[in-house]
Amino acid sequence: MVSLNPVRVLKHEAEEEKAEIARLSSFVGAIAIGDLVKSTLGPKGMDKILVSSGRNAGQVEVTNDGATILKAVGVDNPAAKILVDMSKVQDDEVGDGTTSVTVLASELLKEAERLIDQKIHPQTIIAGWRKAVDVARKALRDTSLDHSDNNEKFREDLMNIARTTLSSKILSQHKEHFAKLAVDAVVRLKGSGDLQAIQLIKKSGGTLEESFLDEGFLLDKKPGVHQPKRVENAKILIANTPMDTDKIKVFGSHIKVDSMAKIAELEAAEKEKMKDKVNKILKHNANVFINRQLIYNYPEQLFADAGVMAIEHADFDGIERLALVTGGEIVSTFDNPDLVRLGKCDLIEQVMIGEDILLRFSGVPLGEACTVVIRGATQQIVDEADRSLHDALCVLAATVKETRIVYGGGCSETLMAVAVSKAAANTPGKEAVAMEAFARALLQLPTIIGDNAGYDSAQLISELKAAHYSGNVTAGLNMEAGEVGDMKALGITESFVVKRQVLLSAAEAAEMILRVDNIIKAAPRRRVEDRGHC
Amino acid sequence: MSLLFDEYGLPFIVVRDQEQKQRLKGVDAVKSHILAARNVANILKSSLGPKGLDKIMVNSDGEVTVTNDGATILKMMDVRHQVAKLLVELSQSQDDEVGDGTTSVVVLAGALLEQAEALLDKGIHPVRIADGFSMAAEICCRHLETISDEVEVSSERKTALVEVAMTALGSKIVSRCHRQIATIAVDAVLAGIKMADLERKDVDFELIKVEGKVGGKMEETTLVKGVVVDKGFSHPQMSKELKNAKIAILTCPFEPPKPKTKNTLSIKSVEDYEKLHNYERKTFEDMIGHVKKSGANIVCCQWGFDDEANHMLLQSSLHAIRWVGGSEMELVAIASGGRIVPRFEELTREKLGSAGIIREIQFGTTKDSMIFIESCANSRAVTIFVRGGNKMIVEEGKRSIHDALCVTRNLVKDNRIVYGGGSAEISCAIKINAEADKIATLEQYAIRVFGDALESVPIALSENSGFPAITTLANVKTLQISTNNPHLGIDCLKRGTYDMKEQRVIETLIGKQQQIMLATQVVKMILKIDDVIANEI
């Protein structure tokens, strides 16, 4: 009979994975991603080398940052994709904890796999997890500390957070130095939390120790020829205007002449026009002119004649930052000199960093901005230092906004785990099993940190748990000595926002993957032969 | 198979390229279709109900979507089979008509076809089965009306609305902040209909926009009384907040004039050159002048700005948003009560929109920002702003909120409800079984199995919740008959009572009726096909 023939509903090459197989595939994918980044966790975590392929094949990156690693590995497994996306969001949202969030989600799924083997329904597990998240969040909030009213203590908190964040990165050797850099930079922002005002300049050469914070603003540009190299009491006009040939933008216009003489006339007119423009600019009474776009030789020469420092081709970020720092506005028309606010600074001079010459703007009126110059032996080191410092800055900025802090070193994870298992003991029904599983997953984070350092983690974690059960809520792992210690005394603190975000994002993503019982893949799009250039 | 011979015994061809075509005829065709349809229904079955599970869909570019919504699952499935395609359409039309119940409608259609197969084996003609089904569907719809309850719906009494939205959201991932999101959806719909408009009983979904942004947590999902535009102010130095905004909504670019007719403007002499240059500058000045004269303090433009124009706007202390999408322009216009103006010359004070406050809000550590236009003149336009830990959650959140909005609107339109948890289906099944015996013709059989098919929904519900499906159903059914209470259904969440009225699991009457009618129609259509000629793939 024909009807007994298999009926294919989906297209060829479209795939469907059902129930157990679907679950298996998503667990395997998610756990693989977790295992991939697991070894980078904690102060004794290891780094990864990423070798790119494609256009810049062979380029090497060395990193410890979870989001960077996950962005670079191309994954095909749908569940793994969810985790990668989650870690990216964590990076965009709070900047740090990208590894922890991935590891926690994958540990949760590992526990879930075990529960599913015991024939517990995924929805029951989810119900338990939701309760567990609420309990953990409450526990975290209750133990968080807020020192925002005490400036000195708050600065100490910030220093501790910066130190904790940096300790797992390449900068850990110099964490004192960089923690100070980062805290100084963020404190200068005066609570605005706008990281744009902090500029990171990477210059390879020298050592990490030589990195420094410059109170002014550094611009990686040179003034034009014959122009002053040093300007005191600078009045800066920041512009975004074409200074090549001032084209006429009315659509469809073009020049049509019938003699050579007319061309010469037009050329003269064009030159005249440029001169007009320069004159207009000069009327602003500025002695420094910084443009986002090119400045051609002719106007450059005019500026030199007038003794004005002219800098071309400062990129958009540079211009915006400069406007922010010097308090000037970005100008594109020059007809109303009275209305334009000029930027000001006390001194512009050239400085040598390594073998590059940069322009330094010092004595800027808005003391908010600053520049951090990162030095290091190789490009990879400088890049990684940049990423680490960026993480630290993000965390600090987040802490300035939401001033609560919690203790690190696995202390807050253990605390949450203990709270969750206590709550599980009081919960009737199968959800309790899921809650216990949640607590176990939380405890995995300190376990991995201990494992990565080569300590006897089983011993350490049991001691840590015992300490928390006996009411010592500031106990955590002292990674220097390999023992349980008091995090308060050691000054290992983390930002409350980051921890909370890790908890919530990981639980959300794990729940999402756990809810799936069917994976349906469409047929992959056929690759069309490339028709050469496009 | 379809080779014919003429009177001389020579073969002639009816279908060209026979060997390349596939042909199915008669009962075989119907049976093969039924098999395919059941396949599709089985995929969806496990996502039914509050304990239903989700699916991961991977599209042809490898992008991942996680969803629980029947219509979305089917739409993204790479379906080849012709009958499966019909089911995709079915769930799509349920989505367009009612917005919710897209899964149940397919499950019901699958169950109907399964029952029809048994009747085909008995030798009943497919058309008679189809007729019986439509009679049964009629009975069902009438019965649903008798067991439906009326609820009071107004902006003060919104409990019923929230409950119906909660039922729709129960199976989704957003159920973690169940009541909050249900309330947001209801508030959005109620904002859409002003009290005066409650007579008309319809909501314009154009006015409700669902925007999402990854990051944050699901609890941060909010209802914005105004419009959210995924853009930033055009000049970085414009202040981030503007109060008492007068909005000029323009569809003309702040750029040098670009005549649409093809022209060649020739510059022949120096005078021409200078004239043109001056003209160009003057156009910019005129543009700003027109805006300034009308009294606007913010410009919302569909197109880009020239650098010079941008700076001139800043200098004349006008705020500006550029590259606003077409539909967003309309929303801004509706919300602010302004008119969309195509030319600078036509800008007048009356055509400006107004808003209490316009803010640019930055997110996270990247430079992402969005513009919130709030406290507008016309408060009917609202935006639901969804947050979540990753892209997939935000997308699924948006879809779920759409469902919730739809059911809420349906309840506003028609305030009759039936109870969920499979109770309505069970009650209909009982009714149909009673009615079937009264019918003298062959259709009796079809009607009877229609009742059995209806039970597939409660069976799937209890299967997904991990109960012994048949026992539970039998229990509830006998209880319904003995107590004569049509509100008894499957207790998916183990709250300890079968009574859905007590559990407040409610669905709209229109939604349920539509489900049954649509499923029956498609089943009838499939049963009537007896020949398929398809190209071999």
Interface residues (C-beta under 8 A of the other chain):
Chain A: M1 V2 S3 N5 V7 R8 V9 L10 K11 H12 A14 E16 A19 A22 S26 D76 P78 A79 K81 I82 D85 M86 V89 D91 D92 E93 V94 G95 H121 P122 Q123 T124 R130 L195 Q196 N240 T241 D246 I248 K249 V250 F251 G252 S253 H254 I255 K256 V257 D258 K262 E265 L266 A268 A269 E270 K273 E320 A323 E329 I330 V331 S332 T333 N336 L339 V340 C394 A397 Q501 L504 S505 E508 A509 E511 M512 I513 R515 V516 D517 N518 I519 I520 K521 A522 A523 P524 R525
Chain B: L24 V27 D28 K31 S32 L35 A36 N39 V40 I43 S46 S47 P50 K51 L53 D54 K55 I56 M57 V58 N59 S60 D61 G62 V64 V66 N68 I73 M76 M77 D78 V79 R80 H81 A84 I173 R176 V214 G215 G216 K217 M218 H235 P236 Q237 E255 P256 P257 K258 P259 K262 N263 T264 L265 S266 I267 K268 S269 V270 Y273 E274 L276 H277 Y279 E280 F284 D306 D307 E308 N310 H311 M312 L314 Q315 F363 G364 T365 T366 K367 D368 G388 G389 N390 K391 M392 I393 E396 S465 G466 I537
